[in-house]
């Protein structure tokens, strides 16, 4: 049994090794990907912080004027909380516009794939595949790879526990003379100590594609994941109506911090405002408004949601490590690189056993 599990351990590594390396390295880069992007081209992603940002309504007016001149529609607006960062607008033609939140000036225009961050993100999520349905299959490939990693961790834990009498002794650090012995020791120790975190991070990643992870969250909390309905039958108004809608939305969730604005693209779509409430790990609260009159249609406060919903919403920040400050992000950076280390060290040790004379 032990010998067969070792064979499966090697075969799984060979079968998913290339994709696992891409996932591991790209995930590590994405841990600080936005900071890297801003350091590469600071003039296009950062602004000089001033005393007060311009009124959101005024910025929407300026953005709408620029959109009309270019014959495009504003799809989404991402607001930043840090004063030195540019806001980002996604346009109907696929472009992203970086906007100075103090003046409304467009400081950069580009398409997804033209910047460093989006390229790394496409590698991590879709293996650089850009079109459907091929992108859907790429997501399945990444989910299968993450599942194989989880299986590898469980196989490794089983091999560590057999024989059980000496399992804890093998976790004691010892000085070894050969590189093979040192790599084997670090492979085992890091694998055992980080196994729970690696499994949870991988499961959260799979949850973005496969729905069974949501069922697991519902089962573990004995509650149901709430999925806010998409509201329709709202008239599309101009920039003046949107300014009124922003004010009404803030009154609907006075303690919320506005993070995103989703603009209606058709006459039967509502204007959606996305907020982060004090009790949330990530912004999942919404206010839906009539794009013509600015009246509130519905409000959803995710901080009051069920336990399953709270757990489900937490998966993104846990997967990225962006939930408890810089120290956790640094730990997640190292954690992201561990699958690469396990793959390369395990293959090297296996090769050294097969070729003792060369070694």
DASULSUL-V155693 format. One record per pair of residues at least 12 apart in sequence whose ideal C-beta (glycine too) atoms are under 10 Angstrom apart, sorted by sequence separation. I is the first residue (numbers start at 1). J is the second residue. If there is no record, write none. Layout:
i=I j=J
i=I j=J
This chain:
i=76 j=88
i=77 j=89
i=78 j=90
i=86 j=98
i=87 j=99
i=96 j=108
i=97 j=109
i=98 j=110
i=126 j=138
i=127 j=139
i=129 j=141
i=173 j=185
i=246 j=258
i=249 j=261
i=260 j=272
i=261 j=273
i=262 j=274
i=273 j=285
i=274 j=286
i=275 j=287
i=286 j=298
i=287 j=299
i=288 j=300
i=320 j=332
i=321 j=333
i=76 j=89
i=77 j=90
i=85 j=98
i=86 j=99
i=87 j=100
i=96 j=109
i=97 j=110
i=122 j=135
i=125 j=138
i=126 j=139
i=172 j=185
i=173 j=186
i=203 j=216
i=214 j=227
i=260 j=273
i=261 j=274
i=273 j=286
i=274 j=287
i=286 j=299
i=287 j=300
i=319 j=332
i=60 j=74
i=63 j=77
i=75 j=89
i=76 j=90
i=86 j=100
i=87 j=101
i=95 j=109
i=96 j=110
i=125 j=139
i=127 j=141
i=170 j=184
i=171 j=185
i=203 j=217
i=211 j=225
i=259 j=273
i=260 j=274
i=272 j=286
i=273 j=287
i=285 j=299
i=286 j=300
i=287 j=301
i=318 j=332
i=321 j=335
i=74 j=89
i=75 j=90
i=76 j=91
i=86 j=101
i=95 j=110
i=96 j=111
i=113 j=128
i=126 j=141
i=127 j=142
i=170 j=185
i=246 j=261
i=258 j=273
i=259 j=274
i=260 j=275
i=272 j=287
i=273 j=288
i=285 j=300
i=286 j=301
i=321 j=336
i=74 j=90
i=75 j=91
i=85 j=101
i=95 j=111
i=96 j=112
i=122 j=138
i=126 j=142
i=173 j=189
i=245 j=261
i=258 j=274
i=259 j=275
i=260 j=276
i=270 j=286
i=271 j=287
i=272 j=288
i=273 j=289
i=284 j=300
i=285 j=301
i=286 j=302
i=320 j=336
i=60 j=77
i=74 j=91
i=75 j=92
i=84 j=101
i=87 j=104
i=89 j=106
i=94 j=111
i=95 j=112
i=98 j=115
i=113 j=130
i=125 j=142
i=171 j=188
i=172 j=189
i=256 j=273
i=257 j=274
i=258 j=275
i=259 j=276
i=270 j=287
i=271 j=288
i=272 j=289
i=284 j=301
i=285 j=302
i=59 j=77
i=73 j=91
i=74 j=92
i=75 j=93
i=78 j=96
i=83 j=101
i=91 j=109
i=93 j=111
i=94 j=112
i=96 j=114
i=112 j=130
i=124 j=142
i=127 j=145
i=170 j=188
i=171 j=189
i=256 j=274
i=257 j=275
i=258 j=276
i=270 j=288
i=271 j=289
i=284 j=302
i=285 j=303
i=72 j=91
i=73 j=92
i=75 j=94
i=80 j=99
i=83 j=102
i=86 j=105
i=94 j=113
i=95 j=114
i=96 j=115
i=123 j=142
i=170 j=189
i=242 j=261
i=256 j=275
i=257 j=276
i=269 j=288
i=270 j=289
i=271 j=290
i=272 j=291
i=283 j=302
i=284 j=303
i=285 j=304
i=59 j=79
i=72 j=92
i=73 j=93
i=75 j=95
i=76 j=96
i=77 j=97
i=78 j=98
i=79 j=99
i=86 j=106
i=88 j=108
i=89 j=109
i=91 j=111
i=253 j=273
i=255 j=275
i=256 j=276
i=257 j=277
i=270 j=290
i=271 j=291
i=282 j=302
i=285 j=305
i=56 j=77
i=70 j=91
i=71 j=92
i=72 j=93
i=75 j=96
i=78 j=99
i=80 j=101
i=86 j=107
i=171 j=192
i=242 j=263
i=252 j=273
i=255 j=276
i=256 j=277
i=257 j=278
i=270 j=291
i=271 j=292
i=280 j=301
i=281 j=302
i=284 j=305
i=67 j=89
i=71 j=93
i=72 j=94
i=77 j=99
i=79 j=101
i=86 j=108
i=90 j=112
i=96 j=118
i=170 j=192
i=171 j=193
i=242 j=264
i=249 j=271
i=253 j=275
i=255 j=277
i=256 j=278
i=269 j=291
i=279 j=301
i=280 j=302
i=281 j=303
i=56 j=79
i=66 j=89
i=70 j=93
i=72 j=95
i=74 j=97
i=249 j=272
i=250 j=273
i=252 j=275
i=253 j=276
i=255 j=278
i=257 j=280
i=259 j=282
i=260 j=283
i=271 j=294
i=273 j=296
i=279 j=302
i=280 j=303
i=63 j=87
i=67 j=91
i=249 j=273
i=253 j=277
i=255 j=279
i=256 j=280
i=259 j=283
i=262 j=286
i=267 j=291
i=275 j=299
i=277 j=301
i=279 j=303
i=280 j=304
i=66 j=91
i=67 j=92
i=70 j=95
i=72 j=97
i=167 j=192
i=245 j=270
i=246 j=271
i=248 j=273
i=249 j=274
i=250 j=275
i=258 j=283
i=259 j=284
i=264 j=289
i=267 j=292
i=272 j=297
i=275 j=300
i=277 j=302
i=278 j=303
i=279 j=304
i=280 j=305
i=284 j=309
i=53 j=79
i=63 j=89
i=67 j=93
i=245 j=271
i=249 j=275
i=257 j=283
i=259 j=285
i=260 j=286
i=262 j=288
i=264 j=290
i=271 j=297
i=272 j=298
i=273 j=299
i=274 j=300
i=275 j=301
i=276 j=302
i=277 j=303
i=279 j=305
i=284 j=310
i=53 j=80
i=70 j=97
i=236 j=263
i=237 j=264
i=245 j=272
i=246 j=273
i=256 j=283
i=264 j=291
i=270 j=297
i=275 j=302
i=276 j=303
i=277 j=304
i=59 j=87
i=63 j=91
i=160 j=188
i=236 j=264
i=245 j=273
i=257 j=285
i=263 j=291
i=264 j=292
i=270 j=298
i=274 j=302
i=275 j=303
i=284 j=312
i=285 j=313
i=60 j=89
i=159 j=188
i=160 j=189
i=235 j=264
i=236 j=265
i=242 j=271
i=256 j=285
i=258 j=287
i=281 j=310
i=284 j=313
i=53 j=83
i=59 j=89
i=67 j=97
i=234 j=264
i=236 j=266
i=241 j=271
i=255 j=285
i=256 j=286
i=280 j=310
i=281 j=311
i=283 j=313
i=284 j=314
i=52 j=83
i=56 j=87
i=66 j=97
i=156 j=187
i=160 j=191
i=161 j=192
i=236 j=267
i=256 j=287
i=279 j=310
i=282 j=313
i=51 j=83
i=156 j=188
i=159 j=191
i=160 j=192
i=232 j=264
i=234 j=266
i=235 j=267
i=236 j=268
i=253 j=285
i=281 j=313
i=282 j=314
i=284 j=316
i=47 j=80
i=49 j=82
i=50 j=83
i=66 j=99
i=234 j=267
i=235 j=268
i=236 j=269
i=252 j=285
i=253 j=286
i=280 j=313
i=281 j=314
i=282 j=315
i=46 j=80
i=49 j=83
i=50 j=84
i=53 j=87
i=63 j=97
i=157 j=191
i=232 j=266
i=233 j=267
i=234 j=268
i=235 j=269
i=236 j=270
i=237 j=271
i=252 j=286
i=253 j=287
i=280 j=314
i=281 j=315
i=282 j=316
i=45 j=80
i=48 j=83
i=49 j=84
i=156 j=191
i=157 j=192
i=160 j=195
i=232 j=267
i=233 j=268
i=234 j=269
i=235 j=270
i=236 j=271
i=252 j=287
i=281 j=316
i=282 j=317
i=46 j=82
i=47 j=83
i=48 j=84
i=49 j=85
i=63 j=99
i=70 j=106
i=156 j=192
i=232 j=268
i=233 j=269
i=234 j=270
i=251 j=287
i=252 j=288
i=281 j=317
i=282 j=318
i=47 j=84
i=62 j=99
i=231 j=268
i=232 j=269
i=233 j=270
i=234 j=271
i=249 j=286
i=250 j=287
i=252 j=289
i=280 j=317
i=281 j=318
i=46 j=84
i=47 j=85
i=62 j=100
i=66 j=104
i=153 j=191
i=157 j=195
i=231 j=269
i=232 j=270
i=234 j=272
i=249 j=287
i=282 j=320
i=45 j=84
i=46 j=85
i=47 j=86
i=65 j=104
i=66 j=105
i=70 j=109
i=152 j=191
i=153 j=192
i=156 j=195
i=230 j=269
i=231 j=270
i=248 j=287
i=249 j=288
i=45 j=85
i=46 j=86
i=47 j=87
i=59 j=99
i=66 j=106
i=230 j=270
i=231 j=271
i=249 j=289
i=282 j=322
i=45 j=86
i=59 j=100
i=62 j=103
i=63 j=104
i=153 j=194
i=154 j=195
i=231 j=272
i=246 j=287
i=248 j=289
i=281 j=322
i=282 j=323
i=42 j=84
i=44 j=86
i=59 j=101
i=62 j=104
i=153 j=195
i=157 j=199
i=230 j=272
i=245 j=287
i=248 j=290
i=281 j=323
i=43 j=86
i=45 j=88
i=59 j=102
i=61 j=104
i=62 j=105
i=63 j=106
i=66 j=109
i=153 j=196
i=245 j=288
i=246 j=289
i=253 j=296
i=256 j=299
i=281 j=324
i=59 j=103
i=60 j=104
i=62 j=106
i=228 j=272
i=245 j=289
i=252 j=296
i=54 j=99
i=56 j=101
i=58 j=103
i=59 j=104
i=150 j=195
i=153 j=198
i=154 j=199
i=244 j=289
i=245 j=290
i=248 j=293
i=249 j=294
i=251 j=296
i=252 j=297
i=256 j=301
i=38 j=84
i=54 j=100
i=58 j=104
i=152 j=198
i=153 j=199
i=244 j=290
i=245 j=291
i=248 j=294
i=252 j=298
i=253 j=299
i=255 j=301
i=256 j=302
i=38 j=85
i=53 j=100
i=54 j=101
i=242 j=289
i=245 j=292
i=247 j=294
i=248 j=295
i=249 j=296
i=252 j=299
i=253 j=300
i=256 j=303
i=38 j=86
i=53 j=101
i=54 j=102
i=150 j=198
i=241 j=289
i=245 j=293
i=246 j=294
i=248 j=296
i=252 j=300
i=253 j=301
i=255 j=303
i=52 j=101
i=53 j=102
i=54 j=103
i=55 j=104
i=149 j=198
i=150 j=199
i=153 j=202
i=241 j=290
i=242 j=291
i=244 j=293
i=245 j=294
i=252 j=301
i=50 j=100
i=52 j=102
i=53 j=103
i=54 j=104
i=149 j=199
i=150 j=200
i=152 j=202
i=241 j=291
i=242 j=292
i=244 j=294
i=245 j=295
i=249 j=299
i=253 j=303
i=34 j=85
i=47 j=98
i=50 j=101
i=51 j=102
i=150 j=201
i=241 j=292
i=243 j=294
i=244 j=295
i=245 j=296
i=46 j=98
i=47 j=99
i=48 j=100
i=49 j=101
i=50 j=102
i=146 j=198
i=149 j=201
i=150 j=202
i=237 j=289
i=241 j=293
i=242 j=294
i=45 j=98
i=47 j=100
i=49 j=102
i=50 j=103
i=146 j=199
i=149 j=202
i=150 j=203
i=237 j=290
i=238 j=291
i=241 j=294
i=44 j=98
i=46 j=100
i=47 j=101
i=48 j=102
i=148 j=202
i=234 j=288
i=236 j=290
i=237 j=291
i=238 j=292
i=240 j=294
i=241 j=295
i=43 j=98
i=47 j=102
i=146 j=201
i=147 j=202
i=231 j=286
i=234 j=289
i=235 j=290
i=236 j=291
i=237 j=292
i=47 j=103
i=146 j=202
i=147 j=203
i=149 j=205
i=150 j=206
i=228 j=284
i=230 j=286
i=232 j=288
i=234 j=290
i=235 j=291
i=236 j=292
i=237 j=293
i=41 j=98
i=145 j=202
i=146 j=203
i=149 j=206
i=228 j=285
i=231 j=288
i=233 j=290
i=234 j=291
i=235 j=292
i=237 j=294
i=47 j=105
i=146 j=204
i=147 j=205
i=226 j=284
i=228 j=286
i=230 j=288
i=231 j=289
i=234 j=292
i=235 j=293
i=143 j=202
i=146 j=205
i=147 j=206
i=229 j=288
i=231 j=290
i=234 j=293
i=47 j=107
i=145 j=205
i=146 j=206
i=228 j=288
i=46 j=107
i=145 j=206
i=146 j=207
i=234 j=295
i=45 j=107
i=143 j=205
i=144 j=206
i=44 j=107
i=45 j=108
i=142 j=205
i=143 j=206
i=146 j=209
i=147 j=210
i=234 j=297
i=43 j=107
i=44 j=108
i=142 j=206
i=143 j=207
i=146 j=210
i=233 j=297
i=43 j=108
i=44 j=109
i=143 j=208
i=144 j=209
i=232 j=297
i=44 j=110
i=142 j=208
i=143 j=209
i=144 j=210
i=231 j=297
i=41 j=108
i=139 j=206
i=142 j=209
i=143 j=210
i=231 j=298
i=41 j=110
i=139 j=208
i=140 j=209
i=229 j=298
i=45 j=115
i=139 j=209
i=140 j=210
i=143 j=213
i=228 j=298
i=44 j=115
i=139 j=210
i=228 j=299
i=229 j=300
i=45 j=117
i=228 j=300
i=136 j=209
i=41 j=115
i=226 j=300
i=228 j=302
i=40 j=115
i=41 j=116
i=40 j=116
i=226 j=302
i=39 j=116
i=40 j=117
i=228 j=305
i=37 j=115
i=38 j=116
i=226 j=304
i=37 j=116
i=38 j=117
i=226 j=305
i=36 j=116
i=37 j=117
i=125 j=205
i=225 j=305
i=226 j=306
i=36 j=117
i=37 j=118
i=124 j=205
i=224 j=305
i=225 j=306
i=228 j=309
i=34 j=116
i=35 j=117
i=37 j=119
i=223 j=305
i=224 j=306
i=225 j=307
i=226 j=308
i=227 j=309
i=33 j=116
i=34 j=117
i=37 j=120
i=125 j=208
i=223 j=306
i=224 j=307
i=225 j=308
i=226 j=309
i=33 j=117
i=36 j=120
i=125 j=209
i=222 j=306
i=223 j=307
i=224 j=308
i=225 j=309
i=226 j=310
i=33 j=118
i=221 j=306
i=222 j=307
i=223 j=308
i=224 j=309
i=225 j=310
i=227 j=312
i=33 j=119
i=221 j=307
i=222 j=308
i=223 j=309
i=225 j=311
i=226 j=312
i=29 j=116
i=30 j=117
i=33 j=120
i=220 j=307
i=221 j=308
i=223 j=310
i=225 j=312
i=226 j=313
i=29 j=117
i=33 j=121
i=218 j=306
i=220 j=308
i=221 j=309
i=223 j=311
i=225 j=313
i=217 j=306
i=218 j=307
i=219 j=308
i=221 j=310
i=29 j=119
i=30 j=120
i=217 j=307
i=218 j=308
i=221 j=311
i=29 j=120
i=30 j=121
i=33 j=124
i=217 j=308
i=218 j=309
i=220 j=311
i=221 j=312
i=28 j=120
i=29 j=121
i=216 j=308
i=217 j=309
i=26 j=119
i=27 j=120
i=30 j=123
i=215 j=308
i=217 j=310
i=218 j=311
i=26 j=120
i=29 j=123
i=30 j=124
i=214 j=308
i=217 j=311
i=218 j=312
i=25 j=120
i=26 j=121
i=29 j=124
i=30 j=125
i=214 j=309
i=216 j=311
i=217 j=312
i=26 j=122
i=27 j=123
i=28 j=124
i=216 j=312
i=217 j=313
i=26 j=123
i=27 j=124
i=214 j=311
i=217 j=314
i=25 j=123
i=26 j=124
i=214 j=312
i=217 j=315
i=25 j=124
i=26 j=125
i=213 j=312
i=23 j=123
i=24 j=124
i=22 j=123
i=23 j=124
i=26 j=127
i=214 j=315
i=22 j=124
i=23 j=125
i=213 j=315
i=23 j=127
i=22 j=127
i=207 j=312
i=22 j=128
i=208 j=315
i=19 j=127
i=204 j=312
i=207 j=315
i=208 j=316
i=18 j=127
i=206 j=315
i=207 j=316
i=204 j=314
i=205 j=315
i=204 j=315
i=205 j=316
i=207 j=318
i=208 j=319
i=203 j=315
i=204 j=316
i=207 j=319
i=204 j=317
i=205 j=318
i=206 j=319
i=201 j=315
i=204 j=318
i=205 j=319
i=200 j=315
i=203 j=318
i=204 j=319
i=205 j=320
i=203 j=319
i=204 j=320
i=201 j=318
i=202 j=319
i=23 j=141
i=200 j=318
i=201 j=319
i=19 j=138
i=23 j=142
i=200 j=319
i=201 j=320
i=22 j=142
i=201 j=321
i=24 j=145
i=197 j=318
i=19 j=141
i=20 j=142
i=23 j=145
i=19 j=142
i=22 j=145
i=23 j=146
i=21 j=145
i=197 j=321
i=16 j=141
i=19 j=144
i=20 j=145
i=24 j=149
i=16 j=142
i=19 j=145
i=20 j=146
i=23 j=149
i=18 j=145
i=19 j=146
i=16 j=144
i=17 j=145
i=20 j=148
i=15 j=144
i=16 j=145
i=19 j=148
i=20 j=149
i=15 j=145
i=16 j=146
i=16 j=147
i=17 j=148
i=201 j=332
i=16 j=148
i=20 j=152
i=12 j=145
i=15 j=148
i=16 j=149
i=197 j=331
i=201 j=335
i=13 j=148
i=16 j=151
i=197 j=332
i=201 j=336
i=12 j=148
i=13 j=149
i=16 j=152
i=12 j=149
i=194 j=331
i=198 j=335
i=201 j=338
i=202 j=339
i=197 j=335
i=198 j=336
i=201 j=339
i=12 j=151
i=13 j=152
i=12 j=152
i=194 j=334
i=198 j=338
i=194 j=335
i=197 j=338
i=198 j=339
i=9 j=151
i=8 j=151
i=9 j=152
i=12 j=155
i=8 j=152
i=190 j=334
i=194 j=338
i=198 j=342
i=190 j=335
i=9 j=155
i=8 j=155
i=9 j=156
i=191 j=338
i=190 j=338
i=194 j=342
i=5 j=154
i=6 j=155
i=9 j=158
i=5 j=155
i=9 j=159
i=191 j=341
i=5 j=156
i=190 j=341
i=191 j=342
i=190 j=342
i=5 j=158
i=6 j=159
i=5 j=159
i=187 j=341
i=191 j=345
i=186 j=341
i=187 j=342
i=190 j=345
i=191 j=346
i=2 j=158
i=186 j=342
i=1 j=158
i=2 j=159
i=5 j=162
i=187 j=344
i=188 j=345
i=183 j=341
i=187 j=345
i=186 j=345
i=187 j=346
i=2 j=162
i=1 j=162
i=2 j=163
i=183 j=344
i=184 j=345
i=187 j=348
i=183 j=345
i=184 j=346
i=187 j=349
i=73 j=236
i=182 j=345
i=183 j=346
i=184 j=348
i=74 j=239
i=180 j=345
i=183 j=348
i=184 j=349
i=179 j=345
i=183 j=349
i=74 j=242
i=180 j=348
i=181 j=349
i=184 j=352
i=179 j=348
i=180 j=349
i=183 j=352
i=184 j=353
i=90 j=260
i=179 j=349
i=68 j=239
i=92 j=263
i=180 j=351
i=67 j=239
i=88 j=260
i=89 j=261
i=90 j=262
i=180 j=352
i=90 j=263
i=92 j=265
i=179 j=352
i=180 j=353
i=27 j=201
i=64 j=238
i=65 j=239
i=87 j=261
i=89 j=263
i=178 j=352
i=64 j=239
i=63 j=239
i=64 j=240
i=81 j=257
i=180 j=356
i=61 j=238
i=62 j=239
i=81 j=258
i=27 j=205
i=60 j=238
i=61 j=239
i=64 j=242
i=79 j=257
i=81 j=259
i=23 j=202
i=60 j=239
i=61 j=240
i=63 j=242
i=79 j=258
i=80 j=259
i=180 j=359
i=59 j=239
i=60 j=240
i=79 j=259
i=179 j=359
i=58 j=239
i=61 j=242
i=77 j=258
i=78 j=259
i=79 j=260
i=178 j=359
i=23 j=205
i=57 j=239
i=60 j=242
i=61 j=243
i=77 j=259
i=78 j=260
i=79 j=261
i=57 j=240
i=60 j=243
i=77 j=260
i=78 j=261
i=59 j=243
i=76 j=260
i=77 j=261
i=57 j=242
i=58 j=243
i=60 j=245
i=76 j=261
i=77 j=262
i=56 j=242
i=57 j=243
i=60 j=246
i=75 j=261
i=76 j=262
i=77 j=263
i=153 j=339
i=156 j=342
i=56 j=243
i=57 j=244
i=59 j=246
i=74 j=261
i=75 j=262
i=76 j=263
i=152 j=339
i=55 j=243
i=57 j=245
i=74 j=262
i=75 j=263
i=57 j=246
i=74 j=263
i=75 j=264
i=149 j=338
i=153 j=342
i=56 j=246
i=57 j=247
i=73 j=263
i=74 j=264
i=75 j=265
i=149 j=339
i=152 j=342
i=156 j=346
i=55 j=246
i=56 j=247
i=73 j=264
i=74 j=265
i=152 j=343
i=55 j=247
i=73 j=265
i=146 j=339
i=149 j=342
i=56 j=250
i=145 j=339
i=149 j=343
i=152 j=346
i=79 j=274
i=81 j=276
i=67 j=263
i=76 j=272
i=77 j=273
i=78 j=274
i=63 j=261
i=76 j=274
i=64 j=263
i=63 j=263
i=60 j=261
i=56 j=258
i=60 j=263
i=79 j=283
i=56 j=261
i=124 j=336
i=33 j=320
i=34 j=322
i=30 j=319
i=31 j=320
i=32 j=321
i=30 j=320
i=31 j=321
i=30 j=321
i=31 j=322
i=27 j=319
i=27 j=320
i=27 j=321
i=32 j=326
i=35 j=329
i=31 j=328
i=32 j=329
i=31 j=329
i=32 j=330
i=31 j=330
i=31 j=331
i=32 j=332
i=31 j=332
i=32 j=333
i=30 j=332
i=31 j=333
i=30 j=333
i=31 j=334
i=28 j=332
i=29 j=333
i=31 j=335
i=27 j=332
i=28 j=333
i=31 j=336
i=27 j=333
i=28 j=334
i=30 j=336
i=31 j=337
i=28 j=335
i=29 j=336
i=27 j=335
i=28 j=336
i=29 j=337
i=27 j=336
i=28 j=337
i=26 j=336
i=27 j=337
i=28 j=338
i=24 j=335
i=25 j=336
i=28 j=339
i=24 j=336
i=25 j=337
i=27 j=339
i=28 j=340
i=23 j=336
i=24 j=337
i=27 j=340
i=24 j=338
i=25 j=339
i=24 j=339
i=25 j=340
i=23 j=339
i=24 j=340
i=23 j=340
i=24 j=341
i=21 j=339
i=22 j=340
i=24 j=342
i=20 j=339
i=21 j=340
i=24 j=343
i=20 j=340
i=17 j=339
i=20 j=342
i=21 j=343
i=16 j=339
i=17 j=340
i=20 j=343
i=21 j=344
i=18 j=343
i=17 j=343
i=16 j=343
i=17 j=344
i=13 j=342
i=14 j=343
i=17 j=346
i=13 j=343
i=17 j=347
i=13 j=344
i=13 j=346
i=14 j=347
i=13 j=347
i=10 j=346
i=14 j=350
i=9 j=346
i=10 j=347
i=13 j=350
i=10 j=350
i=9 j=350
i=6 j=350
